Amino acid sequence: MTPTLPYLGGAGESRSLLAGMTFLEVTESGRIDLAGLSTWLDEHVVATGCMTRPSVVLEPPAGTVPLRPGTGAVARSNADLPRIISTARLRVVDALRGLIASPSDDRFLRAAIFLGRVRRQDGRWVARPEATAPLSGIVLSLFAVPVLSERTFFDRQLCVCDNCGRVSFDAAPGRRHTCPEHGVRVSGVSQRALPASSPPESSVMPIQPASRRSPTEPPRKTGMTPR
């Protein structure tokens, strides 16, 4: 599944953002296996020159699994992988949520720079995580590239849903903590979004049904004498 992404100026920034967002998409259901994770790494990390192919995937304290386990260890590795994936995904989402917090928390950017997982090369930011980096560190280094390059855009349009953790982009201020599935945030309360043609619920006046009368029923007396 390829997520819909905003356009960013540089090819490297767009490529890194696509890699990070694709990881969040393919791991959302928690059903990705070693083959799926290996495909993501090969396509979005190794082939783009970010790092050499790691032999293991680790996420302390969730554990470690080999990417190419022996025949007898495949089942065990696939059984351990969901715990590693869920821990890594939670850390990535929490780090991105920090960018839209008040005050903003961008410690993952400073950590990526300090550890050398992102660096300046030919005047641009590039991801260079080490082969022994935890899975969350690899993914966050990919996100760090576009954020460091286009920080203003992320400050204005990054959205992280408080309900499901879905990461998306929307320029509407009320949607920074929600997603299309879980509505808009009004006065700190998440409400399901209404169709564009419908007014807010609070502005809809209840309408009492009109009383109906049988065609054979005589007119009611009103106390007034007709002229």
C-alpha positions in Angstrom: 0.0 0.0 0.0 1.4 3.4 -1.0 0.3 6.3 1.2 -0.8 9.6 -0.3 1.9 12.1 0.5 2.3 15.9 0.1 4.8 17.1 -2.4 8.2 18.1 -1.0 10.8 20.0 -2.9 13.7 17.5 -3.0 13.6 13.9 -4.3 15.6 12.7 -1.2 13.2 14.2 1.2 10.2 12.8 -0.6 11.8 9.4 -0.8 12.6 9.3 2.9 9.1 10.5 3.8 7.6 7.7 1.6 9.8 5.1 3.3 8.7 6.2 6.8 5.0 6.5 5.9 5.1 3.1 4.1 6.5 1.5 7.3 3.6 2.9 9.3 1.1 1.8 6.8 2.3 -1.8 6.4 2.7 -2.3 10.1 -0.6 -0.8 11.1 -2.5 -4.1 11.2 0.4 -5.8 13.0 0.3 -8.7 10.6 3.5 -8.1 8.7 5.9 -11.1 8.7 9.7 -11.3 8.2 9.3 -11.5 4.4 7.2 -8.3 4.4 9.7 -6.5 6.7 12.6 -7.6 4.6 10.9 -6.3 1.4 10.4 -2.9 3.1 14.0 -2.7 4.2 15.3 -3.8 0.8 13.2 -1.3 -1.2 13.2 1.7 1.0 16.4 1.5 3.0 19.0 -0.7 1.3 18.3 0.1 -2.3 18.3 3.9 -1.6 21.7 3.7 -0.1 20.7 4.6 3.5 22.4 1.5 5.0 23.7 -2.0 4.3 21.2 -4.8 4.8 21.1 -5.7 8.5 21.3 -9.3 9.5 19.0 -8.9 12.4 16.1 -6.6 13.5 16.2 -5.4 17.1 14.1 -3.2 19.3 15.1 -3.3 22.9 13.6 -4.5 25.2 11.2 -6.3 22.8 13.8 -8.5 21.4 15.8 -9.5 18.3 15.0 -11.6 15.3 17.3 -12.6 12.4 16.1 -11.5 9.0 17.1 -14.8 7.4 16.5 -17.4 10.1 17.3 -21.1 9.6 14.6 -23.5 8.5 13.8 -24.5 12.1 13.7 -20.9 13.4 11.3 -19.3 10.9 8.2 -20.0 13.0 9.8 -18.7 16.2 11.1 -15.5 14.5 7.6 -14.7 13.0 6.1 -15.3 16.4 8.5 -12.8 18.0 8.3 -10.2 15.3 4.9 -8.7 16.2 6.2 -7.6 19.6 9.2 -5.9 18.0 7.1 -4.3 15.3 4.5 -2.9 17.7 7.2 -1.5 20.1 9.0 0.2 17.2 5.8 1.6 15.7 4.7 3.0 19.0 8.0 4.8 19.5 7.9 6.3 16.0 4.3 7.5 16.4 5.1 9.0 19.9 8.2 10.8 18.5 6.2 12.3 15.7 3.4 13.2 18.1 5.9 15.2 20.0 6.3 17.6 17.0 2.7 18.8 17.4 2.8 18.9 21.2 2.7 22.2 23.0 5.5 22.9 23.7 7.0 21.0 20.8 9.2 18.0 21.6 11.8 17.3 18.8 14.3 15.2 20.8 14.3 12.4 18.2 15.8 14.9 15.7 18.6 15.8 18.0 19.2 12.2 18.9 19.4 11.2 15.2 21.9 14.0 14.5 24.0 13.1 17.6 24.1 9.4 16.8 25.0 10.1 13.2 21.8 8.5 11.8 21.2 11.7 9.8 23.9 14.0 8.5 24.5 16.7 5.9 25.8 15.5 2.6 26.2 17.8 -0.5 24.1 20.4 1.3 21.2 18.1 2.1 20.1 16.0 5.0 20.4 12.2 4.4 19.6 9.2 6.5 22.6 7.0 7.5 21.5 4.7 10.3 24.0 2.1 11.4 23.3 -1.6 10.8 22.9 -2.2 14.5 20.3 0.6 15.0 17.0 -0.4 16.5 14.1 -0.6 14.0 12.5 2.5 15.5 15.8 4.4 15.1 16.0 3.4 11.4 12.4 4.6 10.8 12.9 7.8 12.7 16.1 8.6 10.8 14.0 8.4 7.6 11.4 10.8 9.0 14.1 13.1 10.3 15.3 13.9 6.8 12.1 15.6 5.6 11.4 17.2 9.0 14.8 18.8 9.2 14.5 20.0 5.6 10.9 21.2 5.7 10.2 21.9 9.4 7.7 24.6 8.8 5.5 22.3 6.6 5.4 19.7 9.4 4.7 22.3 12.0 1.6 23.3 10.0 0.3 20.1 8.5 1.5 17.0 10.4 -1.4 15.2 12.1 -1.2 12.3 14.6 -4.5 10.8 15.7 -4.9 10.5 19.4 -7.4 7.6 18.9 -5.6 5.3 16.5 -2.1 6.8 16.0 -2.5 7.2 12.3 -0.1 9.8 10.8 -1.5 12.0 8.0 -1.3 15.6 6.7 -3.9 18.3 6.8 -3.7 22.0 6.9 -6.9 22.4 9.0 -5.8 23.4 12.6 -8.6 21.3 14.2 -7.3 18.1 12.7 -3.8 18.0 14.1 -4.8 15.3 16.7 -7.2 13.3 14.6 -7.6 11.5 11.3 -10.3 11.2 8.7 -11.7 8.2 10.4 -12.0 9.7 13.9 -13.3 13.2 13.1 -12.2 16.7 14.1 -11.1 17.9 17.5 -13.3 20.7 19.0 -12.4 22.2 22.3 -10.2 19.3 23.2 -12.9 16.7 22.4 -12.6 14.5 19.3 -15.8 14.4 17.3 -16.6 12.5 14.2 -16.5 14.8 11.2 -19.8 15.7 9.6 -20.4 15.7 5.8 -19.4 19.0 4.3 -23.0 19.9 3.5 -24.3 19.3 7.0 -24.2 22.0 9.7 -22.6 21.3 13.1 -24.9 19.3 15.4 -25.0 22.1 18.0 -26.6 24.5 15.4 -29.4 22.2 14.4 -32.8 23.1 15.9 -35.1 20.2 16.8 -38.2 20.3 14.6 -41.5 19.1 16.1 -43.6 17.0 13.7 -46.7 18.9 12.5 -50.0 17.6 13.9 -52.1 15.7 11.6 -55.9 15.5 11.5 -58.2 13.0 9.8 -59.9 14.5 6.7 -63.3 13.6 8.3 -62.4 15.3 11.7 -64.4 18.5 12.2 -62.5 21.7 12.7 -61.4 22.5 16.2 -63.0 25.3 18.1 -60.7 28.2 18.7 -63.1 30.5 20.7 -63.3 33.0 17.9 -66.5 33.9 16.1 -66.1 33.8 12.3 -67.2 37.0 10.5 
